[in-house]
């Protein structure tokens, strides 16, 4: 079929339908049980959004509306496929994946974070990724241990 018979609005419209894939981390995809459930829910939402977009009759609008859900579908399919479920830590002597750790900064601020997988990390909600600089330094440490981050000292005061 000749391109003369294909309805294409513009190069801009075409670029809206060819979204680059979301980057996949090179780190192991460690997840908590809640993190795995969240990934599965996001995969289902992407699947539903893609299916809904495919019901649009106008081909250009269908392409535009399905581009983002299709990209999310590829991303979350891969993240669910590669997820490595890590059971909750059984001991609280040292910081581990899934631990909730409280530390005091050298400026007096006290912070508590749960160490989780990359996709479920949300510092504002109290969780950080296990590959973040702070978490990487805290893993394996015990209450009373001190680590240095960007010129500040963090002393672990509790592990749960």
N, CA, C and O atoms as a GROMACS GRO file, in nm:
protein
  640
    1UNK      N    1   0.085  -0.118   0.000
    1UNK     CA    2   0.000   0.000   0.000
    1UNK      C    3   0.089   0.124   0.000
    1UNK      O    4   0.188   0.132   0.074
    2UNK      N    5   0.054   0.218  -0.081
    2UNK     CA    6   0.130   0.342  -0.091
    2UNK      C    7   0.102   0.429   0.031
    2UNK      O    8  -0.006   0.425   0.089
    3UNK      N    9   0.202   0.507   0.068
    3UNK     CA   10   0.185   0.597   0.182
    3UNK      C   11   0.080   0.703   0.153
    3UNK      O   12   0.028   0.765   0.245
    4UNK      N   13   0.049   0.724   0.028
    4UNK     CA   14  -0.053   0.822  -0.007
    4UNK      C   15  -0.190   0.781   0.047
    4UNK      O   16  -0.277   0.867   0.065
    5UNK      N   17  -0.210   0.653   0.072
    5UNK     CA   18  -0.339   0.605   0.122
    5UNK      C   19  -0.344   0.590   0.273
    5UNK      O   20  -0.446   0.550   0.329
    6UNK      N   21  -0.235   0.623   0.339
    6UNK     CA   22  -0.229   0.611   0.485
    6UNK      C   23  -0.254   0.748   0.545
    6UNK      O   24  -0.189   0.846   0.508
    7UNK      N   25  -0.349   0.755   0.637
    7UNK     CA   26  -0.381   0.882   0.701
    7UNK      C   27  -0.283   0.903   0.817
    7UNK      O   28  -0.292   0.836   0.920
    8UNK      N   29  -0.192   0.993   0.800
    8UNK     CA   30  -0.095   1.026   0.905
    8UNK      C   31  -0.099   1.176   0.921
    8UNK      O   32  -0.071   1.250   0.826
    9UNK      N   33  -0.134   1.223   1.040
    9UNK     CA   34  -0.152   1.366   1.060
    9UNK      C   35  -0.022   1.444   1.045
    9UNK      O   36  -0.017   1.545   0.976
   10UNK      N   37   0.083   1.396   1.108
   10UNK     CA   38   0.209   1.469   1.102
   10UNK      C   39   0.319   1.386   1.165
   10UNK      O   40   0.294   1.282   1.226
   11UNK      N   41   0.441   1.433   1.149
   11UNK     CA   42   0.554   1.368   1.212
   11UNK      C   43   0.540   1.378   1.364
   11UNK      O   44   0.582   1.289   1.438
   12UNK      N   45   0.480   1.488   1.409
   12UNK     CA   46   0.459   1.507   1.553
   12UNK      C   47   0.365   1.399   1.608
   12UNK      O   48   0.390   1.343   1.715
   13UNK      N   49   0.259   1.370   1.535
   13UNK     CA   50   0.165   1.266   1.578
   13UNK      C   51   0.235   1.131   1.582
   13UNK      O   52   0.212   1.051   1.672
   14UNK      N   53   0.319   1.105   1.484
   14UNK     CA   54   0.392   0.978   1.481
   14UNK      C   55   0.486   0.968   1.600
   14UNK      O   56   0.499   0.861   1.660
   15UNK      N   57   0.552   1.078   1.634
   15UNK     CA   58   0.646   1.073   1.746
   15UNK      C   59   0.574   1.050   1.879
   15UNK      O   60   0.633   0.997   1.973
   16UNK      N   61   0.448   1.091   1.887
   16UNK     CA   62   0.370   1.068   2.009
   16UNK      C   63   0.338   0.921   2.029
   16UNK      O   64   0.306   0.878   2.140
   17UNK      N   65   0.346   0.843   1.922
   17UNK     CA   66   0.309   0.702   1.931
   17UNK      C   67   0.430   0.611   1.945
   17UNK      O   68   0.415   0.491   1.966
   18UNK      N   69   0.550   0.665   1.933
   18UNK     CA   70   0.672   0.586   1.943
   18UNK      C   71   0.751   0.628   2.066
   18UNK      O   72   0.858   0.688   2.055
   19UNK      N   73   0.698   0.596   2.182
   19UNK     CA   74   0.764   0.636   2.307
   19UNK      C   75   0.878   0.540   2.337
   19UNK      O   76   0.865   0.419   2.318
   20UNK      N   77   0.990   0.593   2.385
   20UNK     CA   78   1.100   0.503   2.422
   20UNK      C   79   1.062   0.421   2.545
   20UNK      O   80   0.982   0.464   2.628
   21UNK      N   81   1.121   0.303   2.556
   21UNK     CA   82   1.093   0.218   2.672
   21UNK      C   83   1.140   0.285   2.799
   21UNK      O   84   1.236   0.362   2.799
   22UNK      N   85   1.070   0.256   2.909
   22UNK     CA   86   1.114   0.303   3.040
   22UNK      C   87   1.242   0.228   3.073
   22UNK      O   88   1.252   0.108   3.048
   23UNK      N   89   1.341   0.297   3.129
   23UNK     CA   90   1.467   0.228   3.159
   23UNK      C   91   1.448   0.121   3.267
   23UNK      O   92   1.377   0.141   3.365
   24UNK      N   93   1.514   0.009   3.246
   24UNK     CA   94   1.512  -0.103   3.342
   24UNK      C   95   1.645  -0.100   3.417
   24UNK      O   96   1.752  -0.096   3.356
   25UNK      N   97   1.638  -0.103   3.547
   25UNK     CA   98   1.757  -0.100   3.631
   25UNK      C   99   1.845  -0.223   3.606
   25UNK      O  100   1.794  -0.332   3.581
   26UNK      N  101   1.976  -0.205   3.612
   26UNK     CA  102   2.067  -0.319   3.598
   26UNK      C  103   2.077  -0.402   3.726
   26UNK      O  104   2.135  -0.511   3.726
   27UNK      N  105   2.022  -0.350   3.836
   27UNK     CA  106   2.031  -0.419   3.966
   27UNK      C  107   1.928  -0.532   3.973
   27UNK      O  108   1.827  -0.529   3.903
   28UNK      N  109   1.953  -0.632   4.058
   28UNK     CA  110   1.852  -0.736   4.078
   28UNK      C  111   1.720  -0.672   4.121
   28UNK      O  112   1.720  -0.575   4.198
   29UNK      N  113   1.610  -0.725   4.073
   29UNK     CA  114   1.478  -0.669   4.100
   29UNK      C  115   1.421  -0.728   4.229
   29UNK      O  116   1.326  -0.805   4.226
   30UNK      N  117   1.481  -0.691   4.342
   30UNK     CA  118   1.435  -0.739   4.472
   30UNK      C  119   1.307  -0.666   4.509
   30UNK      O  120   1.296  -0.545   4.490
   31UNK      N  121   1.209  -0.740   4.562
   31UNK     CA  122   1.082  -0.680   4.600
   31UNK      C  123   1.032  -0.738   4.732
   31UNK      O  124   1.062  -0.853   4.765
   32UNK      N  125   0.957  -0.658   4.805
   32UNK     CA  126   0.886  -0.708   4.922
   32UNK      C  127   0.754  -0.766   4.871
   32UNK      O  128   0.721  -0.750   4.754
   33UNK      N  129   0.680  -0.831   4.958
   33UNK     CA  130   0.550  -0.885   4.917
   33UNK      C  131   0.459  -0.772   4.869
   33UNK      O  132   0.390  -0.785   4.768
   34UNK      N  133   0.458  -0.661   4.942
   34UNK     CA  134   0.375  -0.546   4.903
   34UNK      C  135   0.423  -0.488   4.770
   34UNK      O  136   0.342  -0.444   4.688
   35UNK      N  137   0.552  -0.486   4.749
   35UNK     CA  138   0.608  -0.435   4.625
   35UNK      C  139   0.568  -0.520   4.505
   35UNK      O  140   0.538  -0.466   4.399
   36UNK      N  141   0.567  -0.652   4.522
   36UNK     CA  142   0.526  -0.741   4.414
   36UNK      C  143   0.378  -0.720   4.382
   36UNK      O  144   0.340  -0.717   4.266
   37UNK      N  145   0.296  -0.707   4.485
   37UNK     CA  146   0.153  -0.684   4.463
   37UNK      C  147   0.131  -0.551   4.390
   37UNK      O  148   0.045  -0.542   4.303
   38UNK      N  149   0.208  -0.449   4.425
   38UNK     CA  150   0.196  -0.319   4.359
   38UNK      C  151   0.236  -0.329   4.212
   38UNK      O  152   0.171  -0.271   4.126
   39UNK      N  153   0.343  -0.402   4.183
   39UNK     CA  154   0.385  -0.422   4.044
   39UNK      C  155   0.276  -0.493   3.964
   39UNK      O  156   0.245  -0.455   3.851
   40UNK      N  157   0.219  -0.597   4.024
   40UNK     CA  158   0.112  -0.672   3.956
   40UNK      C  159  -0.010  -0.584   3.931
   40UNK      O  160  -0.073  -0.594   3.826
   41UNK      N  161  -0.043  -0.497   4.027
   41UNK     CA  162  -0.156  -0.406   4.011
   41UNK      C  163  -0.128  -0.304   3.901
   41UNK      O  164  -0.216  -0.272   3.821
   42UNK      N  165  -0.005  -0.253   3.895
   42UNK     CA  166   0.030  -0.157   3.792
   42UNK      C  167   0.030  -0.223   3.653
   42UNK      O  168  -0.008  -0.161   3.554
   43UNK      N  169   0.072  -0.349   3.648
   43UNK     CA  170   0.067  -0.424   3.522
   43UNK      C  171  -0.078  -0.438   3.476
   43UNK      O  172  -0.108  -0.420   3.358
   44UNK      N  173  -0.167  -0.471   3.568
   44UNK     CA  174  -0.309  -0.486   3.534
   44UNK      C  175  -0.368  -0.353   3.488
   44UNK      O  176  -0.446  -0.350   3.392
   45UNK      N  177  -0.332  -0.244   3.554
   45UNK     CA  178  -0.382  -0.112   3.513
   45UNK      C  179  -0.334  -0.077   3.373
   45UNK      O  180  -0.410  -0.023   3.292
   46UNK      N  181  -0.207  -0.107   3.344
   46UNK     CA  182  -0.153  -0.079   3.210
   46UNK      C  183  -0.225  -0.164   3.106
   46UNK      O  184  -0.256  -0.116   2.997
   47UNK      N  185  -0.251  -0.289   3.140
   47UNK     CA  186  -0.323  -0.379   3.048
   47UNK      C  187  -0.463  -0.324   3.018
   47UNK      O  188  -0.506  -0.322   2.903
   48UNK      N  189  -0.533  -0.281   3.122
   48UNK     CA  190  -0.668  -0.226   3.105
   48UNK      C  191  -0.667  -0.097   3.024
   48UNK      O  192  -0.754  -0.076   2.940
   49UNK      N  193  -0.570  -0.010   3.049
   49UNK     CA  194  -0.560   0.116   2.975
   49UNK      C  195  -0.530   0.089   2.827
   49UNK      O  196  -0.584   0.156   2.739
   50UNK      N  197  -0.445  -0.008   2.801
   50UNK     CA  198  -0.411  -0.043   2.663
   50UNK      C  199  -0.534  -0.101   2.591
   50UNK      O  200  -0.562  -0.065   2.477
   51UNK      N  201  -0.605  -0.188   2.659
   51UNK     CA  202  -0.726  -0.247   2.599
   51UNK      C  203  -0.832  -0.139   2.573
   51UNK      O  204  -0.899  -0.142   2.470
   52UNK      N  205  -0.846  -0.045   2.664
   52UNK     CA  206  -0.942   0.064   2.645
   52UNK      C  207  -0.901   0.151   2.526
   52UNK      O  208  -0.986   0.192   2.448
   53UNK      N  209  -0.773   0.180   2.514
   53UNK     CA  210  -0.725   0.262   2.402
   53UNK      C  211  -0.749   0.194   2.268
   53UNK      O  212  -0.773   0.260   2.168
   54UNK      N  213  -0.742   0.063   2.267
   54UNK     CA  214  -0.760  -0.011   2.142
   54UNK      C  215  -0.905  -0.013   2.093
   54UNK      O  216  -0.932  -0.061   1.984
   55UNK      N  217  -0.996   0.038   2.173
   55UNK     CA  218  -1.136   0.044   2.129
   55UNK      C  219  -1.166   0.174   2.054
   55UNK      O  220  -1.274   0.189   1.999
   56UNK      N  221  -1.071   0.267   2.052
   56UNK     CA  222  -1.089   0.395   1.983
   56UNK      C  223  -1.086   0.371   1.832
   56UNK      O  224  -0.997   0.304   1.781
   57UNK      N  225  -1.184   0.426   1.762
   57UNK     CA  226  -1.196   0.400   1.618
   57UNK      C  227  -1.092   0.474   1.534
   57UNK      O  228  -1.034   0.416   1.444
   58UNK      N  229  -1.069   0.601   1.564
   58UNK     CA  230  -0.972   0.679   1.486
   58UNK      C  231  -0.832   0.623   1.507
   58UNK      O  232  -0.784   0.617   1.620
   59UNK      N  233  -0.767   0.581   1.399
   59UNK     CA  234  -0.638   0.513   1.408
   59UNK      C  235  -0.530   0.600   1.472
   59UNK      O  236  -0.451   0.551   1.553
   60UNK      N  237  -0.526   0.727   1.438
   60UNK     CA  238  -0.423   0.814   1.496
   60UNK      C  239  -0.446   0.837   1.644
   60UNK      O  240  -0.352   0.836   1.724
   61UNK      N  241  -0.572   0.858   1.680
   61UNK     CA  242  -0.604   0.877   1.823
   61UNK      C  243  -0.577   0.748   1.900
   61UNK      O  244  -0.528   0.752   2.013
   62UNK      N  245  -0.609   0.634   1.841
   62UNK     CA  246  -0.583   0.504   1.905
   62UNK      C  247  -0.434   0.487   1.929
   62UNK      O  248  -0.392   0.442   2.036
   63UNK      N  249  -0.353   0.522   1.830
   63UNK     CA  250  -0.207   0.511   1.846
   63UNK      C  251  -0.159   0.602   1.959
   63UNK      O  252  -0.078   0.561   2.043
   64UNK      N  253  -0.210   0.726   1.959
   64UNK     CA  254  -0.168   0.821   2.065
   64UNK      C  255  -0.208   0.771   2.203
   64UNK      O  256  -0.128   0.774   2.296
   65UNK      N  257  -0.332   0.726   2.216
   65UNK     CA  258  -0.383   0.684   2.346
   65UNK      C  259  -0.324   0.551   2.394
   65UNK      O  260  -0.322   0.525   2.514
   66UNK      N  261  -0.277   0.468   2.303
   66UNK     CA  262  -0.223   0.338   2.345
   66UNK      C  263  -0.072   0.341   2.366
   66UNK      O  264  -0.017   0.246   2.422
   67UNK      N  265  -0.004   0.447   2.323
   67UNK     CA  266   0.142   0.453   2.332
   67UNK      C  267   0.193   0.441   2.476
   67UNK      O  268   0.280   0.358   2.504
   68UNK      N  269   0.140   0.522   2.565
   68UNK     CA  270   0.187   0.520   2.704
   68UNK      C  271   0.149   0.389   2.775
   68UNK      O  272   0.235   0.331   2.842
   69UNK      N  273   0.024   0.342   2.763
   69UNK     CA  274  -0.008   0.214   2.827
   69UNK      C  275   0.074   0.097   2.772
   69UNK      O  276   0.110   0.005   2.845
   70UNK      N  277   0.104   0.101   2.642
   70UNK     CA  278   0.185  -0.007   2.583
   70UNK      C  279   0.326  -0.006   2.640
   70UNK      O  280   0.383  -0.110   2.672
   71UNK      N  281   0.383   0.114   2.654
   71UNK     CA  282   0.516   0.126   2.714
   71UNK      C  283   0.512   0.075   2.859
   71UNK      O  284   0.601   0.001   2.900
   72UNK      N  285   0.409   0.115   2.936
   72UNK     CA  286   0.397   0.069   3.074
   72UNK      C  287   0.376  -0.082   3.080
   72UNK      O  288   0.427  -0.148   3.170
   73UNK      N  289   0.302  -0.135   2.986
   73UNK     CA  290   0.277  -0.279   2.979
   73UNK      C  291   0.409  -0.355   2.961
   73UNK      O  292   0.432  -0.456   3.027
   74UNK      N  293   0.494  -0.306   2.872
   74UNK     CA  294   0.626  -0.370   2.852
   74UNK      C  295   0.710  -0.360   2.980
   74UNK      O  296   0.772  -0.458   3.022
   75UNK      N  297   0.711  -0.242   3.041
   75UNK     CA  298   0.792  -0.220   3.161
   75UNK      C  299   0.745  -0.310   3.276
   75UNK      O  300   0.825  -0.384   3.334
   76UNK      N  301   0.616  -0.303   3.310
   76UNK     CA  302   0.567  -0.379   3.425
   76UNK      C  303   0.568  -0.529   3.400
   76UNK      O  304   0.583  -0.607   3.495
   77UNK      N  305   0.551  -0.572   3.275
   77UNK     CA  306   0.563  -0.715   3.245
   77UNK      C  307   0.704  -0.764   3.278
   77UNK      O  308   0.722  -0.870   3.338
   78UNK      N  309   0.802  -0.685   3.239
   78UNK     CA  310   0.942  -0.722   3.266
   78UNK      C  311   0.971  -0.717   3.416
   78UNK      O  312   1.040  -0.805   3.468
   79UNK      N  313   0.921  -0.617   3.485
   79UNK     CA  314   0.948  -0.604   3.629
   79UNK      C  315   0.882  -0.717   3.708
   79UNK      O  316   0.941  -0.768   3.804
   80UNK      N  317   0.761  -0.757   3.670
   80UNK     CA  318   0.695  -0.869   3.737
   80UNK      C  319   0.770  -0.998   3.705
   80UNK      O  320   0.790  -1.083   3.792
   81UNK      N  321   0.811  -1.014   3.578
   81UNK     CA  322   0.881  -1.135   3.535
   81UNK      C  323   1.014  -1.154   3.611
   81UNK      O  324   1.050  -1.266   3.645
   82UNK      N  325   1.085  -1.044   3.635
   82UNK     CA  326   1.217  -1.053   3.698
   82UNK      C  327   1.215  -1.031   3.849
   82UNK      O  328   1.320  -1.035   3.913
   83UNK      N  329   1.097  -1.009   3.906
   83UNK     CA  330   1.087  -0.982   4.050
   83UNK      C  331   1.140  -1.100   4.131
   83UNK      O  332   1.109  -1.216   4.104
   84UNK      N  333   1.220  -1.067   4.231
   84UNK     CA  334   1.272  -1.166   4.324
   84UNK      C  335   1.217  -1.132   4.462
   84UNK      O  336   1.265  -1.040   4.528
   85UNK      N  337   1.117  -1.208   4.504
   85UNK     CA  338   1.050  -1.183   4.631
   85UNK      C  339   1.146  -1.214   4.747
   85UNK      O  340   1.199  -1.324   4.757
   86UNK      N  341   1.166  -1.114   4.833
   86UNK     CA  342   1.252  -1.130   4.950
   86UNK      C  343   1.162  -1.134   5.072
   86UNK      O  344   1.089  -1.039   5.098
   87UNK      N  345   1.168  -1.244   5.149
   87UNK     CA  346   1.083  -1.251   5.268
   87UNK      C  347   1.125  -1.144   5.370
   87UNK      O  348   1.239  -1.098   5.369
   88UNK      N  349   1.032  -1.105   5.459
   88UNK     CA  350   1.067  -1.006   5.561
   88UNK      C  351   1.182  -1.058   5.648
   88UNK      O  352   1.193  -1.178   5.670
   89UNK      N  353   1.267  -0.967   5.696
   89UNK     CA  354   1.378  -1.012   5.781
   89UNK      C  355   1.325  -1.077   5.910
   89UNK      O  356   1.227  -1.031   5.968
   90UNK      N  357   1.392  -1.185   5.952
   90UNK     CA  358   1.348  -1.256   6.073
   90UNK      C  359   1.416  -1.201   6.198
   90UNK      O  360   1.369  -1.220   6.309
   91UNK      N  361   1.527  -1.132   6.178
   91UNK     CA  362   1.600  -1.077   6.292
   91UNK      C  363   1.614  -0.925   6.276
   91UNK      O  364   1.604  -0.872   6.165
   92UNK      N  365   1.636  -0.858   6.387
   92UNK     CA  366   1.652  -0.713   6.383
   92UNK      C  367   1.787  -0.669   6.437
   92UNK      O  368   1.804  -0.553   6.475
   93UNK      N  369   1.882  -0.760   6.440
   93UNK     CA  370   2.016  -0.723   6.489
   93UNK      C  371   2.090  -0.636   6.389
   93UNK      O  372   2.164  -0.545   6.427
   94UNK      N  373   2.070  -0.664   6.259
   94UNK     CA  374   2.136  -0.585   6.156
   94UNK      C  375   2.033  -0.540   6.052
   94UNK      O  376   1.927  -0.601   6.037
   95UNK      N  377   2.066  -0.433   5.982
   95UNK     CA  378   1.979  -0.379   5.878
   95UNK      C  379   1.981  -0.474   5.758
   95UNK      O  380   2.088  -0.512   5.711
   96UNK      N  381   1.861  -0.510   5.710
   96UNK     CA  382   1.848  -0.599   5.595
   96UNK      C  383   1.741  -0.545   5.502
   96UNK      O  384   1.668  -0.452   5.538
   97UNK      N  385   1.731  -0.603   5.384
   97UNK     CA  386   1.624  -0.567   5.291
   97UNK      C  387   1.491  -0.590   5.361
   97UNK      O  388   1.467  -0.698   5.415
   98UNK      N  389   1.405  -0.490   5.360
   98UNK     CA  390   1.276  -0.499   5.428
   98UNK      C  391   1.276  -0.442   5.568
   98UNK      O  392   1.170  -0.424   5.627
   99UNK      N  393   1.395  -0.413   5.623
   99UNK     CA  394   1.403  -0.356   5.758
   99UNK      C  395   1.355  -0.212   5.759
   99UNK      O  396   1.365  -0.139   5.660
  100UNK      N  397   1.302  -0.172   5.875
  100UNK     CA  398   1.270  -0.032   5.900
  100UNK      C  399   1.381   0.016   5.993
  100UNK      O  400   1.395  -0.033   6.105
  101UNK      N  401   1.458   0.111   5.946
  101UNK     CA  402   1.575   0.157   6.022
  101UNK      C  403   1.559   0.304   6.059
  101UNK      O  404   1.522   0.387   5.976
  102UNK      N  405   1.589   0.334   6.184
  102UNK     CA  406   1.586   0.472   6.233
  102UNK      C  407   1.729   0.514   6.259
  102UNK      O  408   1.807   0.440   6.319
  103UNK      N  409   1.762   0.634   6.213
  103UNK     CA  410   1.897   0.686   6.237
  103UNK      C  411   1.890   0.834   6.270
  103UNK      O  412   1.796   0.904   6.234
  104UNK      N  413   1.993   0.878   6.341
  104UNK     CA  414   2.003   1.020   6.376
  104UNK      C  415   2.119   1.079   6.298
  104UNK      O  416   2.230   1.026   6.298
  105UNK      N  417   2.091   1.190   6.233
  105UNK     CA  418   2.193   1.262   6.156
  105UNK      C  419   2.278   1.346   6.251
  105UNK      O  420   2.236   1.377   6.363
  106UNK      N  421   2.396   1.383   6.206
  106UNK     CA  422   2.485   1.464   6.290
  106UNK      C  423   2.425   1.601   6.320
  106UNK      O  424   2.468   1.667   6.415
  107UNK      N  425   2.327   1.646   6.240
  107UNK     CA  426   2.262   1.775   6.267
  107UNK      C  427   2.144   1.761   6.363
  107UNK      O  428   2.074   1.858   6.390
  108UNK      N  429   2.121   1.638   6.413
  108UNK     CA  430   2.016   1.616   6.512
  108UNK      C  431   1.885   1.561   6.455
  108UNK      O  432   1.800   1.515   6.531
  109UNK      N  433   1.867   1.565   6.325
  109UNK     CA  434   1.743   1.513   6.265
  109UNK      C  435   1.738   1.361   6.281
  109UNK      O  436   1.838   1.291   6.264
  110UNK      N  437   1.620   1.312   6.313
  110UNK     CA  438   1.597   1.168   6.323
  110UNK      C  439   1.506   1.127   6.208
  110UNK      O  440   1.401   1.188   6.186
  111UNK      N  441   1.547   1.024   6.135
  111UNK     CA  442   1.468   0.977   6.021
  111UNK      C  443   1.452   0.826   6.028
  111UNK      O  444   1.538   0.754   6.079
  112UNK      N  445   1.338   0.780   5.976
  112UNK     CA  446   1.310   0.637   5.970
  112UNK      C  447   1.270   0.601   5.828
  112UNK      O  448   1.184   0.666   5.768
  113UNK      N  449   1.334   0.499   5.774
  113UNK     CA  450   1.302   0.451   5.640
  113UNK      C  451   1.296   0.300   5.640
  113UNK      O  452   1.366   0.232   5.715
  114UNK      N  453   1.211   0.248   5.552
  114UNK     CA  454   1.208   0.105   5.526
  114UNK      C  455   1.286   0.083   5.398
  114UNK      O  456   1.269   0.157   5.301
  115UNK      N  457   1.372  -0.017   5.396
  115UNK     CA  458   1.454  -0.046   5.279
  115UNK      C  459   1.380  -0.147   5.192
  115UNK      O  460   1.351  -0.259   5.234
  116UNK      N  461   1.349  -0.104   5.068
  116UNK     CA  462   1.263  -0.181   4.979
  116UNK      C  463   1.322  -0.186   4.838
  116UNK      O  464   1.433  -0.137   4.815
  117UNK      N  465   1.248  -0.244   4.744
  117UNK     CA  466   1.289  -0.251   4.604
  117UNK      C  467   1.280  -0.116   4.535
  117UNK      O  468   1.218  -0.023   4.586
  118UNK      N  469   1.343  -0.108   4.419
  118UNK     CA  470   1.349   0.019   4.347
  118UNK      C  471   1.213   0.073   4.305
  118UNK      O  472   1.189   0.193   4.316
  119UNK      N  473   1.124  -0.014   4.258
  119UNK     CA  474   0.994   0.034   4.212
  119UNK      C  475   0.901   0.077   4.325
  119UNK      O  476   0.809   0.156   4.302
  120UNK      N  477   0.924   0.028   4.445
  120UNK     CA  478   0.834   0.063   4.555
  120UNK      C  479   0.891   0.173   4.645
  120UNK      O  480   0.824   0.217   4.738
  121UNK      N  481   1.012   0.218   4.618
  121UNK     CA  482   1.075   0.322   4.699
  121UNK      C  483   1.001   0.455   4.683
  121UNK      O  484   0.969   0.496   4.572
  122UNK      N  485   0.976   0.520   4.796
  122UNK     CA  486   0.911   0.650   4.799
  122UNK      C  487   0.958   0.721   4.926
  122UNK      O  488   0.895   0.708   5.031
  123UNK      N  489   1.069   0.796   4.917
  123UNK     CA  490   1.125   0.860   5.037
  123UNK      C  491   1.024   0.945   5.115
  123UNK      O  492   1.029   0.949   5.238
  124UNK      N  493   0.933   1.012   5.046
  124UNK     CA  494   0.834   1.095   5.115
  124UNK      C  495   0.739   1.010   5.198
  124UNK      O  496   0.684   1.056   5.298
  125UNK      N  497   0.720   0.885   5.156
  125UNK     CA  498   0.632   0.794   5.230
  125UNK      C  499   0.711   0.704   5.326
  125UNK      O  500   0.653   0.615   5.389
  126UNK      N  501   0.842   0.728   5.337
  126UNK     CA  502   0.922   0.654   5.435
  126UNK      C  503   0.987   0.526   5.386
  126UNK      O  504   1.016   0.437   5.465
  127UNK      N  505   1.010   0.516   5.255
  127UNK     CA  506   1.080   0.399   5.204
  127UNK      C  507   1.187   0.442   5.104
  127UNK      O  508   1.167   0.535   5.026
  128UNK      N  509   1.301   0.373   5.108
  128UNK     CA  510   1.409   0.402   5.015
  128UNK      C  511   1.455   0.273   4.949
  128UNK      O  512   1.442   0.164   5.006
  129UNK      N  513   1.507   0.287   4.830
  129UNK     CA  514   1.554   0.172   4.754
  129UNK      C  515   1.682   0.115   4.816
  129UNK      O  516   1.767   0.188   4.867
  130UNK      N  517   1.693  -0.016   4.809
  130UNK     CA  518   1.811  -0.082   4.863
  130UNK      C  519   1.938  -0.043   4.789
  130UNK      O  520   2.048  -0.065   4.841
  131UNK      N  521   1.927   0.013   4.669
  131UNK     CA  522   2.046   0.055   4.594
  131UNK      C  523   2.078   0.203   4.615
  131UNK      O  524   2.177   0.253   4.562
  132UNK      N  525   1.996   0.274   4.692
  132UNK     CA  526   2.026   0.415   4.720
  132UNK      C  527   2.153   0.424   4.804
  132UNK      O  528   2.185   0.330   4.877
  133UNK      N  529   2.225   0.534   4.793
  133UNK     CA  530   2.351   0.546   4.869
  133UNK      C  531   2.334   0.526   5.020
  133UNK      O  532   2.416   0.459   5.083
  134UNK      N  533   2.229   0.584   5.078
  134UNK     CA  534   2.208   0.570   5.223
  134UNK      C  535   2.180   0.425   5.259
  134UNK      O  536   2.241   0.370   5.351
  135UNK      N  537   2.087   0.361   5.187
  135UNK     CA  538   2.052   0.222   5.217
  135UNK      C  539   2.172   0.130   5.198
  135UNK      O  540   2.194   0.040   5.278
  136UNK      N  541   2.248   0.153   5.092
  136UNK     CA  542   2.364   0.068   5.066
  136UNK      C  543   2.463   0.073   5.182
  136UNK      O  544   2.525  -0.028   5.216
  137UNK      N  545   2.478   0.191   5.242
  137UNK     CA  546   2.570   0.204   5.357
  137UNK      C  547   2.511   0.142   5.484
  137UNK      O  548   2.586   0.091   5.567
  138UNK      N  549   2.379   0.146   5.499
  138UNK     CA  550   2.315   0.096   5.621
  138UNK      C  551   2.302  -0.057   5.623
  138UNK      O  552   2.305  -0.116   5.731
  139UNK      N  553   2.288  -0.120   5.507
  139UNK     CA  554   2.269  -0.265   5.502
  139UNK      C  555   2.383  -0.338   5.574
  139UNK      O  556   2.500  -0.311   5.549
  140UNK      N  557   2.346  -0.429   5.662
  140UNK     CA  558   2.445  -0.508   5.735
  140UNK      C  559   2.494  -0.442   5.864
  140UNK      O  560   2.568  -0.505   5.940
  141UNK      N  561   2.455  -0.319   5.889
  141UNK     CA  562   2.499  -0.247   6.010
  141UNK      C  563   2.403  -0.275   6.125
  141UNK      O  564   2.291  -0.322   6.104
  142UNK      N  565   2.448  -0.245   6.248
  142UNK     CA  566   2.370  -0.271   6.369
  142UNK      C  567   2.343  -0.139   6.443
  142UNK      O  568   2.400  -0.035   6.411
  143UNK      N  569   2.255  -0.147   6.542
  143UNK     CA  570   2.225  -0.030   6.624
  143UNK      C  571   2.355   0.018   6.688
  143UNK      O  572   2.433  -0.061   6.742
  144UNK      N  573   2.377   0.149   6.682
  144UNK     CA  574   2.499   0.209   6.736
  144UNK      C  575   2.605   0.233   6.630
  144UNK      O  576   2.696   0.314   6.651
  145UNK      N  577   2.596   0.164   6.516
  145UNK     CA  578   2.693   0.185   6.408
  145UNK      C  579   2.672   0.323   6.347
  145UNK      O  580   2.561   0.375   6.343
  146UNK      N  581   2.782   0.380   6.299
  146UNK     CA  582   2.779   0.513   6.237
  146UNK      C  583   2.833   0.500   6.095
  146UNK      O  584   2.936   0.437   6.072
  147UNK      N  585   2.763   0.561   6.001
  147UNK     CA  586   2.809   0.566   5.862
  147UNK      C  587   2.816   0.710   5.818
  147UNK      O  588   2.747   0.796   5.874
  148UNK      N  589   2.899   0.739   5.720
  148UNK     CA  590   2.914   0.875   5.668
  148UNK      C  591   2.855   0.885   5.528
  148UNK      O  592   2.885   0.804   5.441
  149UNK      N  593   2.770   0.987   5.509
  149UNK     CA  594   2.709   1.013   5.380
  149UNK      C  595   2.721   1.162   5.350
  149UNK      O  596   2.671   1.245   5.425
  150UNK      N  597   2.788   1.194   5.241
  150UNK     CA  598   2.803   1.334   5.199
  150UNK      C  599   2.848   1.424   5.313
  150UNK      O  600   2.794   1.534   5.331
  151UNK      N  601   2.945   1.381   5.389
  151UNK     CA  602   2.998   1.462   5.497
  151UNK      C  603   2.915   1.464   5.624
  151UNK      O  604   2.952   1.531   5.720
  152UNK      N  605   2.805   1.390   5.627
  152UNK     CA  606   2.722   1.382   5.748
  152UNK      C  607   2.730   1.242   5.805
  152UNK      O  608   2.736   1.143   5.731
  153UNK      N  609   2.729   1.235   5.936
  153UNK     CA  610   2.729   1.105   6.001
  153UNK      C  611   2.586   1.065   6.037
  153UNK      O  612   2.507   1.147   6.083
  154UNK      N  613   2.555   0.937   6.016
  154UNK     CA  614   2.427   0.881   6.052
  154UNK      C  615   2.451   0.770   6.152
  154UNK      O  616   2.526   0.677   6.126
  155UNK      N  617   2.386   0.782   6.269
  155UNK     CA  618   2.398   0.677   6.370
  155UNK      C  619   2.267   0.600   6.377
  155UNK      O  620   2.160   0.658   6.397
  156UNK      N  621   2.278   0.468   6.361
  156UNK     CA  622   2.159   0.384   6.365
  156UNK      C  623   2.112   0.374   6.510
  156UNK      O  624   2.187   0.336   6.599
  157UNK      N  625   1.984   0.410   6.532
  157UNK     CA  626   1.929   0.408   6.668
  157UNK      C  627   1.826   0.297   6.688
  157UNK      O  628   1.798   0.258   6.802
  158UNK      N  629   1.769   0.245   6.579
  158UNK     CA  630   1.671   0.136   6.592
  158UNK      C  631   1.656   0.061   6.460
  158UNK      O  632   1.672   0.118   6.352
  159UNK      N  633   1.627  -0.067   6.471
  159UNK     CA  634   1.600  -0.152   6.354
  159UNK      C  635   1.475  -0.234   6.387
  159UNK      O  636   1.468  -0.298   6.492
  160UNK      N  637   1.379  -0.230   6.297
  160UNK     CA  638   1.257  -0.307   6.319
  160UNK      C  639   1.224  -0.385   6.193
  160UNK      O  640   1.124  -0.457   6.190
   0.00000   0.00000   0.00000
